[in-house]
Amino acid sequence: MKRFFVALIGGTVMLIGTAFLILPGPGLPIVAAGLAILATEFIWARRALRSAKGAAAKVRRKSGLKEWLRRRREAAAGKFNN
């Protein structure tokens, strides 16, 4: 019974997230939330979530976001120290 409700809620959240990929809204975080809900009961969802986290980390590393944020912080600190 619990597994059914987790599947129902997680599937619904994923469908809403999928709709938000086309409509204006935060589609990817909602799809990830739905996958996280499903991962509490289903191994396939756990694997998919782990894979998605790995892909997101890879994109984040390649984007240079961490380096950009570091430069911004240093510039802001220098601005306030003068």
Distance bins in CASP14 RR format, pairs under 12 A and 6 or more apart:
PFRMAT RR
TARGET T0000
AUTHOR 0000-0000-0000
RMODE 2
METHOD distances of the structure
MODEL  1
1 7 0 0 0 0 0 1 0 0 0 0 0
1 8 0 0 0 0 0 1 0 0 0 0 0
1 41 0 0 0 0 0 1 0 0 0 0 0
2 8 0 0 0 0 0 1 0 0 0 0 0
2 9 0 0 0 0 0 1 0 0 0 0 0
2 40 0 0 0 0 1 0 0 0 0 0 0
2 41 1 0 0 1 0 0 0 0 0 0 0
2 42 0 0 0 0 0 1 0 0 0 0 0
3 9 0 0 0 0 0 1 0 0 0 0 0
3 10 0 0 0 0 0 1 0 0 0 0 0
3 37 0 0 0 0 0 1 0 0 0 0 0
3 38 0 0 0 0 0 1 0 0 0 0 0
3 40 0 0 0 0 1 0 0 0 0 0 0
3 41 1 0 1 0 0 0 0 0 0 0 0
3 42 0 0 0 0 1 0 0 0 0 0 0
3 45 0 0 0 0 0 1 0 0 0 0 0
4 10 0 0 0 0 0 1 0 0 0 0 0
4 11 0 0 0 0 0 1 0 0 0 0 0
4 41 0 0 0 0 1 0 0 0 0 0 0
4 42 0 0 0 0 0 1 0 0 0 0 0
5 11 0 0 0 0 0 1 0 0 0 0 0
5 12 0 0 0 0 0 1 0 0 0 0 0
5 37 0 0 0 0 0 1 0 0 0 0 0
5 38 0 0 0 0 0 1 0 0 0 0 0
5 40 0 0 0 0 0 1 0 0 0 0 0
5 41 0 0 0 0 1 0 0 0 0 0 0
6 12 0 0 0 0 0 1 0 0 0 0 0
6 13 0 0 0 0 0 1 0 0 0 0 0
6 14 0 0 0 0 0 1 0 0 0 0 0
6 34 0 0 0 0 0 1 0 0 0 0 0
6 35 0 0 0 0 0 1 0 0 0 0 0
6 36 0 0 0 0 0 1 0 0 0 0 0
6 37 1 0 0 1 0 0 0 0 0 0 0
6 38 1 0 0 1 0 0 0 0 0 0 0
6 39 0 0 0 0 1 0 0 0 0 0 0
6 40 1 0 1 0 0 0 0 0 0 0 0
6 41 1 0 1 0 0 0 0 0 0 0 0
6 42 1 0 0 1 0 0 0 0 0 0 0
6 45 0 0 0 0 1 0 0 0 0 0 0
7 13 0 0 0 0 0 1 0 0 0 0 0
7 14 0 0 0 0 0 1 0 0 0 0 0
7 34 0 0 0 0 0 1 0 0 0 0 0
7 37 0 0 0 0 1 0 0 0 0 0 0
7 38 1 0 0 1 0 0 0 0 0 0 0
7 39 0 0 0 0 0 1 0 0 0 0 0
7 40 0 0 0 0 0 1 0 0 0 0 0
7 41 1 0 0 1 0 0 0 0 0 0 0
7 42 1 0 0 1 0 0 0 0 0 0 0
7 44 0 0 0 0 0 1 0 0 0 0 0
7 45 0 0 0 0 1 0 0 0 0 0 0
8 14 0 0 0 0 0 1 0 0 0 0 0
8 15 0 0 0 0 0 1 0 0 0 0 0
8 34 0 0 0 0 0 1 0 0 0 0 0
8 37 0 0 0 0 1 0 0 0 0 0 0
8 38 0 0 0 0 0 1 0 0 0 0 0
8 41 0 0 0 0 0 1 0 0 0 0 0
9 15 0 0 0 0 0 1 0 0 0 0 0
9 16 0 0 0 0 0 1 0 0 0 0 0
9 33 0 0 0 0 0 1 0 0 0 0 0
9 34 0 0 0 0 1 0 0 0 0 0 0
9 36 0 0 0 0 0 1 0 0 0 0 0
9 37 1 0 1 0 0 0 0 0 0 0 0
9 38 0 0 0 0 1 0 0 0 0 0 0
9 40 0 0 0 0 0 1 0 0 0 0 0
9 41 0 0 0 0 0 1 0 0 0 0 0
10 16 0 0 0 0 1 0 0 0 0 0 0
10 17 0 0 0 0 0 1 0 0 0 0 0
10 18 0 0 0 0 0 1 0 0 0 0 0
10 30 0 0 0 0 0 1 0 0 0 0 0
10 31 0 0 0 0 0 1 0 0 0 0 0
10 32 0 0 0 0 0 1 0 0 0 0 0
10 33 0 0 0 0 1 0 0 0 0 0 0
10 34 1 0 1 0 0 0 0 0 0 0 0
10 35 1 0 0 1 0 0 0 0 0 0 0
10 36 0 0 0 0 1 0 0 0 0 0 0
10 37 1 0 1 0 0 0 0 0 0 0 0
10 38 1 0 1 0 0 0 0 0 0 0 0
10 39 0 0 0 0 1 0 0 0 0 0 0
10 40 0 0 0 0 1 0 0 0 0 0 0
10 41 0 0 0 0 1 0 0 0 0 0 0
10 42 0 0 0 0 1 0 0 0 0 0 0
10 45 0 0 0 0 1 0 0 0 0 0 0
10 49 0 0 0 0 0 1 0 0 0 0 0
11 17 0 0 0 0 1 0 0 0 0 0 0
11 18 0 0 0 0 1 0 0 0 0 0 0
11 30 0 0 0 0 0 1 0 0 0 0 0
11 31 0 0 0 0 0 1 0 0 0 0 0
11 33 0 0 0 0 0 1 0 0 0 0 0
11 34 1 0 0 1 0 0 0 0 0 0 0
11 35 0 0 0 0 1 0 0 0 0 0 0
11 36 0 0 0 0 0 1 0 0 0 0 0
11 37 1 0 0 1 0 0 0 0 0 0 0
11 38 1 0 0 1 0 0 0 0 0 0 0
11 39 0 0 0 0 0 1 0 0 0 0 0
11 41 0 0 0 0 0 1 0 0 0 0 0
11 42 0 0 0 0 0 1 0 0 0 0 0
11 45 0 0 0 0 1 0 0 0 0 0 0
12 18 0 0 0 0 0 1 0 0 0 0 0
12 19 0 0 0 0 0 1 0 0 0 0 0
12 30 0 0 0 0 0 1 0 0 0 0 0
12 31 0 0 0 0 0 1 0 0 0 0 0
12 33 0 0 0 0 0 1 0 0 0 0 0
12 34 0 0 0 0 1 0 0 0 0 0 0
12 37 0 0 0 0 1 0 0 0 0 0 0
12 38 0 0 0 0 0 1 0 0 0 0 0
13 19 0 0 0 0 0 1 0 0 0 0 0
13 20 0 0 0 0 0 1 0 0 0 0 0
13 27 0 0 0 0 0 1 0 0 0 0 0
13 29 0 0 0 0 0 1 0 0 0 0 0
13 30 1 0 0 1 0 0 0 0 0 0 0
13 31 0 0 0 0 1 0 0 0 0 0 0
13 32 0 0 0 0 1 0 0 0 0 0 0
13 33 1 0 1 0 0 0 0 0 0 0 0
13 34 1 1 0 0 0 0 0 0 0 0 0
13 35 0 0 0 0 1 0 0 0 0 0 0
13 36 0 0 0 0 1 0 0 0 0 0 0
13 37 1 0 1 0 0 0 0 0 0 0 0
13 38 0 0 0 0 1 0 0 0 0 0 0
13 39 0 0 0 0 0 1 0 0 0 0 0
13 45 0 0 0 0 0 1 0 0 0 0 0
14 20 0 0 0 0 0 1 0 0 0 0 0
14 21 0 0 0 0 0 1 0 0 0 0 0
14 27 0 0 0 0 0 1 0 0 0 0 0
14 28 0 0 0 0 0 1 0 0 0 0 0
14 29 0 0 0 0 0 1 0 0 0 0 0
14 30 1 0 0 1 0 0 0 0 0 0 0
14 31 1 0 1 0 0 0 0 0 0 0 0
14 32 0 0 0 0 1 0 0 0 0 0 0
14 33 0 0 0 0 1 0 0 0 0 0 0
14 34 1 0 1 0 0 0 0 0 0 0 0
14 35 1 0 0 1 0 0 0 0 0 0 0
14 36 0 0 0 0 0 1 0 0 0 0 0
14 37 0 0 0 0 1 0 0 0 0 0 0
14 38 1 0 0 1 0 0 0 0 0 0 0
14 39 0 0 0 0 0 1 0 0 0 0 0
14 42 0 0 0 0 0 1 0 0 0 0 0
14 45 0 0 0 0 1 0 0 0 0 0 0
14 48 0 0 0 0 0 1 0 0 0 0 0
14 49 0 0 0 0 0 1 0 0 0 0 0
14 52 0 0 0 0 0 1 0 0 0 0 0
15 21 0 0 0 0 0 1 0 0 0 0 0
15 22 0 0 0 0 0 1 0 0 0 0 0
15 27 0 0 0 0 0 1 0 0 0 0 0
15 30 0 0 0 0 1 0 0 0 0 0 0
15 31 0 0 0 0 1 0 0 0 0 0 0
15 34 0 0 0 0 1 0 0 0 0 0 0
15 35 0 0 0 0 0 1 0 0 0 0 0
15 38 0 0 0 0 0 1 0 0 0 0 0
16 22 0 0 0 0 0 1 0 0 0 0 0
16 23 0 0 0 0 1 0 0 0 0 0 0
16 25 0 0 0 0 1 0 0 0 0 0 0
16 26 0 0 0 0 0 1 0 0 0 0 0
16 27 0 0 0 0 1 0 0 0 0 0 0
16 29 0 0 0 0 0 1 0 0 0 0 0
16 30 1 0 1 0 0 0 0 0 0 0 0
16 31 0 0 0 0 1 0 0 0 0 0 0
16 33 0 0 0 0 1 0 0 0 0 0 0
16 34 0 0 0 0 1 0 0 0 0 0 0
16 37 0 0 0 0 0 1 0 0 0 0 0
17 23 0 0 0 0 1 0 0 0 0 0 0
17 25 0 0 0 0 1 0 0 0 0 0 0
17 26 0 0 0 0 1 0 0 0 0 0 0
17 27 1 0 1 0 0 0 0 0 0 0 0
17 28 1 0 0 1 0 0 0 0 0 0 0
17 29 0 0 0 0 1 0 0 0 0 0 0
17 30 1 1 0 0 0 0 0 0 0 0 0
17 31 1 0 1 0 0 0 0 0 0 0 0
17 32 0 0 0 0 1 0 0 0 0 0 0
17 33 0 0 0 0 1 0 0 0 0 0 0
17 34 1 0 0 1 0 0 0 0 0 0 0
17 35 0 0 0 0 0 1 0 0 0 0 0
17 37 0 0 0 0 0 1 0 0 0 0 0
18 25 0 0 0 0 0 1 0 0 0 0 0
18 27 1 0 0 1 0 0 0 0 0 0 0
18 28 0 0 0 0 0 1 0 0 0 0 0
18 30 0 0 0 0 1 0 0 0 0 0 0
18 31 1 0 0 1 0 0 0 0 0 0 0
18 32 0 0 0 0 0 1 0 0 0 0 0
18 34 0 0 0 0 0 1 0 0 0 0 0
18 35 0 0 0 0 0 1 0 0 0 0 0
19 25 0 0 0 0 1 0 0 0 0 0 0
19 26 0 0 0 0 0 1 0 0 0 0 0
19 27 0 0 0 0 1 0 0 0 0 0 0
19 30 0 0 0 0 1 0 0 0 0 0 0
19 31 0 0 0 0 1 0 0 0 0 0 0
20 26 1 0 0 1 0 0 0 0 0 0 0
20 27 1 1 0 0 0 0 0 0 0 0 0
20 28 0 0 0 0 1 0 0 0 0 0 0
20 29 0 0 0 0 1 0 0 0 0 0 0
20 30 1 0 1 0 0 0 0 0 0 0 0
20 31 0 0 0 0 1 0 0 0 0 0 0
20 32 0 0 0 0 0 1 0 0 0 0 0
20 33 0 0 0 0 0 1 0 0 0 0 0
20 34 0 0 0 0 0 1 0 0 0 0 0
21 27 1 0 1 0 0 0 0 0 0 0 0
21 28 1 0 0 1 0 0 0 0 0 0 0
21 29 0 0 0 0 0 1 0 0 0 0 0
21 30 0 0 0 0 1 0 0 0 0 0 0
21 31 1 0 0 1 0 0 0 0 0 0 0
21 32 0 0 0 0 0 1 0 0 0 0 0
23 30 0 0 0 0 0 1 0 0 0 0 0
25 31 0 0 0 0 0 1 0 0 0 0 0
26 32 0 0 0 0 1 0 0 0 0 0 0
26 33 0 0 0 0 1 0 0 0 0 0 0
27 33 0 0 0 0 1 0 0 0 0 0 0
27 34 0 0 0 0 0 1 0 0 0 0 0
27 35 0 0 0 0 0 1 0 0 0 0 0
28 34 0 0 0 0 0 1 0 0 0 0 0
28 35 0 0 0 0 0 1 0 0 0 0 0
28 52 0 0 0 0 1 0 0 0 0 0 0
28 55 0 0 0 0 0 1 0 0 0 0 0
28 56 0 0 0 0 1 0 0 0 0 0 0
28 59 0 0 0 0 0 1 0 0 0 0 0
29 35 0 0 0 0 0 1 0 0 0 0 0
29 36 0 0 0 0 0 1 0 0 0 0 0
29 52 0 0 0 0 0 1 0 0 0 0 0
29 56 0 0 0 0 0 1 0 0 0 0 0
30 36 0 0 0 0 0 1 0 0 0 0 0
30 37 0 0 0 0 0 1 0 0 0 0 0
31 37 0 0 0 0 0 1 0 0 0 0 0
31 38 0 0 0 0 0 1 0 0 0 0 0
31 45 0 0 0 0 0 1 0 0 0 0 0
31 48 0 0 0 0 0 1 0 0 0 0 0
31 49 0 0 0 0 0 1 0 0 0 0 0
31 52 0 0 0 0 1 0 0 0 0 0 0
31 56 0 0 0 0 0 1 0 0 0 0 0
32 38 0 0 0 0 0 1 0 0 0 0 0
32 39 0 0 0 0 0 1 0 0 0 0 0
32 45 0 0 0 0 0 1 0 0 0 0 0
32 48 0 0 0 0 0 1 0 0 0 0 0
32 49 1 0 0 1 0 0 0 0 0 0 0
32 50 0 0 0 0 0 1 0 0 0 0 0
32 51 0 0 0 0 0 1 0 0 0 0 0
32 52 1 0 0 1 0 0 0 0 0 0 0
32 53 0 0 0 0 1 0 0 0 0 0 0
32 54 0 0 0 0 0 1 0 0 0 0 0
32 55 0 0 0 0 0 1 0 0 0 0 0
32 56 0 0 0 0 1 0 0 0 0 0 0
33 39 0 0 0 0 0 1 0 0 0 0 0
33 40 0 0 0 0 0 1 0 0 0 0 0
33 45 0 0 0 0 0 1 0 0 0 0 0
33 49 0 0 0 0 0 1 0 0 0 0 0
33 52 0 0 0 0 0 1 0 0 0 0 0
34 40 0 0 0 0 0 1 0 0 0 0 0
34 41 0 0 0 0 0 1 0 0 0 0 0
34 42 0 0 0 0 0 1 0 0 0 0 0
34 45 0 0 0 0 1 0 0 0 0 0 0
34 48 0 0 0 0 0 1 0 0 0 0 0
34 49 0 0 0 0 1 0 0 0 0 0 0
34 52 0 0 0 0 0 1 0 0 0 0 0
35 41 0 0 0 0 0 1 0 0 0 0 0
35 42 0 0 0 0 1 0 0 0 0 0 0
35 44 0 0 0 0 0 1 0 0 0 0 0
35 45 1 0 1 0 0 0 0 0 0 0 0
35 46 0 0 0 0 1 0 0 0 0 0 0
35 47 0 0 0 0 0 1 0 0 0 0 0
35 48 1 0 1 0 0 0 0 0 0 0 0
35 49 1 0 1 0 0 0 0 0 0 0 0
35 50 0 0 0 0 0 1 0 0 0 0 0
35 51 0 0 0 0 1 0 0 0 0 0 0
35 52 1 0 0 1 0 0 0 0 0 0 0
35 53 0 0 0 0 1 0 0 0 0 0 0
35 56 0 0 0 0 0 1 0 0 0 0 0
36 42 0 0 0 0 0 1 0 0 0 0 0
36 45 0 0 0 0 1 0 0 0 0 0 0
36 46 0 0 0 0 1 0 0 0 0 0 0
36 48 0 0 0 0 0 1 0 0 0 0 0
36 49 1 0 0 1 0 0 0 0 0 0 0
36 50 0 0 0 0 0 1 0 0 0 0 0
36 52 0 0 0 0 1 0 0 0 0 0 0
36 53 0 0 0 0 1 0 0 0 0 0 0
37 45 0 0 0 0 1 0 0 0 0 0 0
37 46 0 0 0 0 0 1 0 0 0 0 0
37 49 0 0 0 0 1 0 0 0 0 0 0
38 44 0 0 0 0 1 0 0 0 0 0 0
38 45 1 1 0 0 0 0 0 0 0 0 0
38 46 0 0 0 0 1 0 0 0 0 0 0
38 47 0 0 0 0 0 1 0 0 0 0 0
38 48 0 0 0 0 1 0 0 0 0 0 0
38 49 0 0 0 0 1 0 0 0 0 0 0
38 52 0 0 0 0 0 1 0 0 0 0 0
39 45 1 0 1 0 0 0 0 0 0 0 0
39 46 1 0 1 0 0 0 0 0 0 0 0
39 47 0 0 0 0 1 0 0 0 0 0 0
39 48 1 0 0 1 0 0 0 0 0 0 0
39 49 1 0 1 0 0 0 0 0 0 0 0
39 50 0 0 0 0 1 0 0 0 0 0 0
39 51 0 0 0 0 0 1 0 0 0 0 0
39 52 0 0 0 0 0 1 0 0 0 0 0
39 53 0 0 0 0 0 1 0 0 0 0 0
40 46 0 0 0 0 1 0 0 0 0 0 0
40 49 0 0 0 0 0 1 0 0 0 0 0
42 48 0 0 0 0 1 0 0 0 0 0 0
42 49 0 0 0 0 1 0 0 0 0 0 0
43 49 0 0 0 0 0 1 0 0 0 0 0
43 50 0 0 0 0 0 1 0 0 0 0 0
44 50 0 0 0 0 0 1 0 0 0 0 0
44 51 0 0 0 0 0 1 0 0 0 0 0
45 51 0 0 0 0 0 1 0 0 0 0 0
45 52 0 0 0 0 0 1 0 0 0 0 0
46 52 0 0 0 0 0 1 0 0 0 0 0
46 53 0 0 0 0 0 1 0 0 0 0 0
47 53 0 0 0 0 0 1 0 0 0 0 0
47 54 0 0 0 0 0 1 0 0 0 0 0
48 54 0 0 0 0 0 1 0 0 0 0 0
48 55 0 0 0 0 0 1 0 0 0 0 0
49 55 0 0 0 0 0 1 0 0 0 0 0
49 56 0 0 0 0 0 1 0 0 0 0 0
50 56 0 0 0 0 0 1 0 0 0 0 0
50 57 0 0 0 0 0 1 0 0 0 0 0
51 57 0 0 0 0 0 1 0 0 0 0 0
51 58 0 0 0 0 0 1 0 0 0 0 0
52 58 0 0 0 0 0 1 0 0 0 0 0
52 59 0 0 0 0 0 1 0 0 0 0 0
53 59 0 0 0 0 0 1 0 0 0 0 0
53 60 0 0 0 0 0 1 0 0 0 0 0
54 60 0 0 0 0 1 0 0 0 0 0 0
54 61 0 0 0 0 1 0 0 0 0 0 0
54 62 0 0 0 0 0 1 0 0 0 0 0
55 61 0 0 0 0 0 1 0 0 0 0 0
55 62 0 0 0 0 0 1 0 0 0 0 0
56 62 0 0 0 0 0 1 0 0 0 0 0
56 63 0 0 0 0 0 1 0 0 0 0 0
56 65 0 0 0 0 0 1 0 0 0 0 0
57 63 0 0 0 0 0 1 0 0 0 0 0
57 65 0 0 0 0 0 1 0 0 0 0 0
57 66 0 0 0 0 0 1 0 0 0 0 0
58 64 0 0 0 0 0 1 0 0 0 0 0
59 65 0 0 0 0 1 0 0 0 0 0 0
60 66 1 0 0 1 0 0 0 0 0 0 0
60 67 0 0 0 0 0 1 0 0 0 0 0
60 68 0 0 0 0 0 1 0 0 0 0 0
60 69 0 0 0 0 0 1 0 0 0 0 0
61 67 0 0 0 0 1 0 0 0 0 0 0
63 69 0 0 0 0 0 1 0 0 0 0 0
64 70 0 0 0 0 1 0 0 0 0 0 0
64 71 0 0 0 0 0 1 0 0 0 0 0
64 72 0 0 0 0 0 1 0 0 0 0 0
65 71 0 0 0 0 0 1 0 0 0 0 0
65 72 0 0 0 0 0 1 0 0 0 0 0
66 72 0 0 0 0 0 1 0 0 0 0 0
66 73 0 0 0 0 0 1 0 0 0 0 0
67 73 0 0 0 0 0 1 0 0 0 0 0
67 74 0 0 0 0 0 1 0 0 0 0 0
68 74 0 0 0 0 0 1 0 0 0 0 0
68 75 0 0 0 0 0 1 0 0 0 0 0
69 75 0 0 0 0 0 1 0 0 0 0 0
69 76 0 0 0 0 0 1 0 0 0 0 0
70 76 0 0 0 0 0 1 0 0 0 0 0
70 77 0 0 0 0 0 1 0 0 0 0 0
71 77 0 0 0 0 0 1 0 0 0 0 0
71 78 0 0 0 0 0 1 0 0 0 0 0
72 78 0 0 0 0 0 1 0 0 0 0 0
72 79 0 0 0 0 0 1 0 0 0 0 0
73 79 0 0 0 0 0 1 0 0 0 0 0
73 80 0 0 0 0 0 1 0 0 0 0 0
74 80 0 0 0 0 0 1 0 0 0 0 0
74 81 0 0 0 0 0 1 0 0 0 0 0
75 81 0 0 0 0 0 1 0 0 0 0 0
75 82 0 0 0 0 0 1 0 0 0 0 0
76 82 0 0 0 0 0 1 0 0 0 0 0
END
